């Protein structure tokens, strides 16, 4: 690496290799990112909590371990690499707010299963990244917190609910960050910030030790700058934990290995119409043109397809509202928007009816994949919104606006399919756009390999927002 800026924007795997080659220490990297957070985060508010003392102590211990280790290849995959954790995930001895200002002093007493795996993989946790309240919304502006801004254009949102994770990675404040996705909450922010966002298959990453309030709709995932980082993260994060209600078998070969395999010609379904809304905004349609051309150049067959998502909108809203009710948070602590969402939760019978409806839809959606191997679609229906753009709308109108924006995303949470967002250029405000590659259930290997094929000609990792790369 030529300088600290190159280090800050390097991939996690590159940093791990530099550590194992003793070209940089965990302490040096941690100090670099903490310094950048101190310098740049006031502009974007991507971290709710910076774990300075804990991170430095961990980095010093790992640096000492590095000095004493003779077999450096025996070290964990991401030994000494810093990471951000979305503030919906519990990390022992760190705050856990869920985007609720009244919980700013609430300290987690345990590590979630995925956090345990992150620590075992050698990561150093820098802190907790911003989220929308309860992860409910596709923008990251919870009351009582400064709004999280997009590093590419500070007037615009980085999306949500994993907006802090995406903004932090895009600004070079950490090389990757944990997120969660129940309706596009990884893919949307990754799209808005020009990054890779991987939503794995249902059951790939455990929710242990807690339960699942969303009937399999939500999953942990990762936001990175490279496909390889996403694949390698999935290798260390996936796996059954005792008592999981559903899980997937260990893959035959590691995801990182699979991501680097040659891709045979595929049949790819191109979706440019989503009922009941219709076609995405013109800029989102145009963002797919170059990717479609490249896919054709690689020998893949493109099959145009329409998706009618009308039947899932109300059931998805019902389950969403029920998850707010299931949180048990007193209504007076919630934002007016979440208070309204809470009133829409309905009865237990209505919830179970909604679950049945989305299960039927999932069967229909997955059956479409007899026609093609992978589906290509815009991640959002229109480009990123401005900070506070919907603040003056009533809750019902806001919810309609949300659904009309995120419409291409929730269907694949419902079906439990793996999806990866990849960068797809910029809109007229110089805010990134993204498209998503959707695979059959349990086919992360295929979409990772296809994303890698596209990455090799697009060089997304070289993208840096100017004001954070000086």
Secondary structure, 3 states (H helix, E strand, C coil): CCCHHHHHCCCHHHHHHHHHCCCCCHHHHHHHHHHHHHHHHHHHCCEEEECHHHHHHHHHHHHHHHHHCCCHHHCCCCCCCEEEEECCCCCCCCECCCCCHHHCCCECCCCCHHHHHHHHCCCEEEEEECCCHHHCCCCCCCCCCCCCEECCEEEEECCCCCHHHHHHHHCCCCCEEEEEECCCCCHHHHHHHCCEEEECCCCCECCCCCCCCCCCCCEEEEEECCHHHHHHHHHHHCECCCCCCCCCCCCCCCHHHHHCCCCCCCEEEEEEEEECCECCCHHHHHHCHHHHHHHHHCCCEEEEEEEECHHHHHHHHHHHHHHHHHCCCCHHHCCHHHHHHHHCCCCHHHHHHHHHHHHHHHHHHHHHHHCCCEEEEECCCCCCCECCCCCCCCHHHHHHHHHHHHHHHHHHHHHCCCEEEEEEEECCCCCEEEEEEEECCCCHHHHHHHHHHHHHHHCHHHCCCHHHCC
